Amino acid sequence: MARLTSDIRVAAYLARLRSWAIPAYLVARGDATAGAVMVKLNTLDGRAQGFARSFDPETGATVWVTVAEGPEAEVDAALARQRARDPDLWLIEVEDKAGRALLDGDAP
C-alpha cells in the first residue's frame, strides 16, 4: 500500500478546514515527501495547543498528541524549538475560538 506524502496530507487537511470555514495557515513548509506535520491550535484568547502525529503502540493507529499547551507565546516557542531541530517539519496554524482543529477526522 502506498503511503501518502506529507504535501498531499497537508493540502487535504487545509482543504478540509476550509470546507468548515475554519481559518488555517501554512506557517512552515517541510519536506514534501516525508516531513512530519505539527498543528498549532490558536483559540484567539491568548492560549494555544500544539499537536504532533504519533503512533499508538497498542493499536498501531495514527493519533494526534499534545506536545505543548498554555499561553500562546509558550506554545510558539515550543514549536519553534521543534522546527529548529527538524527543518523538514511542516507547521500549520489553525485559528478557531471553539477549539476545532479537526485532527481526528470528526466533523465539528
C-alpha positions as YAML, in Angstrom:
chain: A
units: angstrom
residues:
- id: 1
  name: MET
  ca: [0.00, 0.00, 0.00]
- id: 2
  name: ALA
  ca: [1.41, 3.39, -0.98]
- id: 3
  name: ARG
  ca: [1.85, 5.96, 1.75]
- id: 4
  name: LEU
  ca: [0.52, 9.48, 1.21]
- id: 5
  name: THR
  ca: [3.18, 12.14, 1.02]
- id: 6
  name: SER
  ca: [3.28, 14.98, 3.53]
- id: 7
  name: ASP
  ca: [2.40, 17.63, 0.97]
- id: 8
  name: ILE
  ca: [-0.76, 15.74, -0.03]
- id: 9
  name: ARG
  ca: [-1.77, 15.20, 3.61]
- id: 10
  name: VAL
  ca: [-1.27, 18.89, 4.39]
- id: 11
  name: ALA
  ca: [-3.22, 20.02, 1.30]
- id: 12
  name: ALA
  ca: [-6.11, 17.70, 2.19]
- id: 13
  name: TYR
  ca: [-6.15, 18.88, 5.81]
- id: 14
  name: LEU
  ca: [-6.17, 22.56, 4.80]
- id: 15
  name: ALA
  ca: [-8.98, 21.89, 2.30]
- id: 16
  name: ARG
  ca: [-11.00, 20.13, 5.00]
- id: 17
  name: LEU
  ca: [-10.59, 23.07, 7.36]
- id: 18
  name: ARG
  ca: [-11.61, 25.49, 4.59]
- id: 19
  name: SER
  ca: [-14.74, 23.42, 3.93]
- id: 20
  name: TRP
  ca: [-15.79, 24.09, 7.55]
- id: 21
  name: ALA
  ca: [-14.80, 27.78, 7.29]
- id: 22
  name: ILE
  ca: [-12.05, 27.33, 9.88]
- id: 23
  name: PRO
  ca: [-9.10, 29.63, 9.14]
- id: 24
  name: ALA
  ca: [-5.76, 27.84, 8.82]
- id: 25
  name: TYR
  ca: [-2.35, 28.89, 7.57]
- id: 26
  name: LEU
  ca: [0.73, 27.08, 6.43]
- id: 27
  name: VAL
  ca: [3.42, 28.57, 8.67]
- id: 28
  name: ALA
  ca: [6.33, 26.37, 7.58]
- id: 29
  name: ARG
  ca: [6.69, 24.06, 4.61]
- id: 30
  name: GLY
  ca: [8.60, 20.88, 5.31]
- id: 31
  name: ASP
  ca: [9.86, 18.00, 3.23]
- id: 32
  name: ALA
  ca: [7.25, 17.25, 0.56]
- id: 33
  name: THR
  ca: [7.64, 13.51, 0.80]
- id: 34
  name: ALA
  ca: [8.15, 12.58, 4.43]
- id: 35
  name: GLY
  ca: [8.22, 15.69, 6.61]
- id: 36
  name: ALA
  ca: [6.49, 15.45, 9.98]
- id: 37
  name: VAL
  ca: [3.40, 17.62, 10.46]
- id: 38
  name: MET
  ca: [2.58, 19.69, 13.54]
- id: 39
  name: VAL
  ca: [-0.54, 21.76, 14.14]
- id: 40
  name: LYS
  ca: [-0.93, 24.79, 16.37]
- id: 41
  name: LEU
  ca: [-4.50, 25.45, 17.50]
- id: 42
  name: ASN
  ca: [-4.91, 29.13, 18.39]
- id: 43
  name: THR
  ca: [-8.16, 29.74, 20.27]
- id: 44
  name: LEU
  ca: [-7.72, 33.53, 19.93]
- id: 45
  name: ASP
  ca: [-7.86, 34.09, 23.70]
- id: 46
  name: GLY
  ca: [-4.12, 34.14, 24.35]
- id: 47
  name: ARG
  ca: [-3.90, 30.35, 24.67]
- id: 48
  name: ALA
  ca: [-2.91, 27.65, 22.21]
- id: 49
  name: GLN
  ca: [-2.13, 23.97, 21.83]
- id: 50
  name: GLY
  ca: [0.48, 22.25, 19.71]
- id: 51
  name: PHE
  ca: [-0.15, 18.79, 18.28]
- id: 52
  name: ALA
  ca: [2.04, 16.21, 16.56]
- id: 53
  name: ARG
  ca: [1.18, 12.95, 14.84]
- id: 54
  name: SER
  ca: [2.28, 9.83, 16.64]
- id: 55
  name: PHE
  ca: [1.55, 6.14, 16.65]
- id: 56
  name: ASP
  ca: [-0.38, 4.31, 19.34]
- id: 57
  name: PRO
  ca: [1.90, 1.37, 20.21]
- id: 58
  name: GLU
  ca: [-1.04, -0.79, 21.30]
- id: 59
  name: THR
  ca: [-3.16, -0.40, 18.18]
- id: 60
  name: GLY
  ca: [-0.63, 0.85, 15.62]
- id: 61
  name: ALA
  ca: [-3.08, 3.61, 14.73]
- id: 62
  name: THR
  ca: [-2.02, 7.16, 13.99]
- id: 63
  name: VAL
  ca: [-3.04, 9.54, 16.76]
- id: 64
  name: TRP
  ca: [-2.51, 13.23, 17.48]
- id: 65
  name: VAL
  ca: [-0.79, 14.01, 20.76]
- id: 66
  name: THR
  ca: [-0.50, 17.33, 22.56]
- id: 67
  name: VAL
  ca: [3.13, 18.46, 22.63]
- id: 68
  name: ALA
  ca: [2.55, 21.95, 24.06]
- id: 69
  name: GLU
  ca: [-0.35, 23.71, 25.73]
- id: 70
  name: GLY
  ca: [-0.76, 27.03, 27.51]
- id: 71
  name: PRO
  ca: [-0.07, 30.67, 26.76]
- id: 72
  name: GLU
  ca: [0.31, 31.22, 23.02]
- id: 73
  name: ALA
  ca: [3.85, 32.60, 23.33]
- id: 74
  name: GLU
  ca: [4.99, 29.45, 25.17]
- id: 75
  name: VAL
  ca: [3.41, 27.18, 22.56]
- id: 76
  name: ASP
  ca: [5.04, 29.23, 19.78]
- id: 77
  name: ALA
  ca: [8.42, 28.84, 21.50]
- id: 78
  name: ALA
  ca: [7.98, 25.08, 21.87]
- id: 79
  name: LEU
  ca: [7.01, 24.69, 18.21]
- id: 80
  name: ALA
  ca: [9.92, 26.90, 17.13]
- id: 81
  name: ARG
  ca: [12.30, 24.61, 19.04]
- id: 82
  name: GLN
  ca: [10.82, 21.58, 17.26]
- id: 83
  name: ARG
  ca: [11.20, 23.32, 13.89]
- id: 84
  name: ALA
  ca: [14.83, 24.26, 14.70]
- id: 85
  name: ARG
  ca: [15.59, 20.57, 15.40]
- id: 86
  name: ASP
  ca: [13.73, 19.36, 12.31]
- id: 87
  name: PRO
  ca: [13.81, 21.69, 9.29]
- id: 88
  name: ASP
  ca: [11.73, 19.14, 7.33]
- id: 89
  name: LEU
  ca: [8.79, 19.76, 9.67]
- id: 90
  name: TRP
  ca: [5.51, 21.22, 8.38]
- id: 91
  name: LEU
  ca: [3.72, 23.66, 10.70]
- id: 92
  name: ILE
  ca: [0.07, 24.61, 10.30]
- id: 93
  name: GLU
  ca: [-1.74, 27.18, 12.44]
- id: 94
  name: VAL
  ca: [-5.49, 26.81, 12.93]
- id: 95
  name: GLU
  ca: [-7.48, 29.72, 14.39]
- id: 96
  name: ASP
  ca: [-10.77, 28.79, 15.99]
- id: 97
  name: LYS
  ca: [-12.40, 30.24, 19.12]
- id: 98
  name: ALA
  ca: [-14.35, 27.00, 19.58]
- id: 99
  name: GLY
  ca: [-11.13, 24.93, 19.64]
- id: 100
  name: ARG
  ca: [-11.89, 22.93, 16.49]
- id: 101
  name: ALA
  ca: [-8.80, 21.56, 14.77]
- id: 102
  name: LEU
  ca: [-10.48, 18.60, 13.01]
- id: 103
  name: LEU
  ca: [-7.46, 16.40, 13.69]
- id: 104
  name: ASP
  ca: [-9.29, 13.16, 14.36]
- id: 105
  name: GLY
  ca: [-11.46, 13.29, 11.28]
- id: 106
  name: ASP
  ca: [-14.59, 14.26, 13.18]
- id: 107
  name: ALA
  ca: [-16.93, 16.93, 11.88]
- id: 108
  name: PRO
  ca: [-17.25, 19.93, 14.20]
...
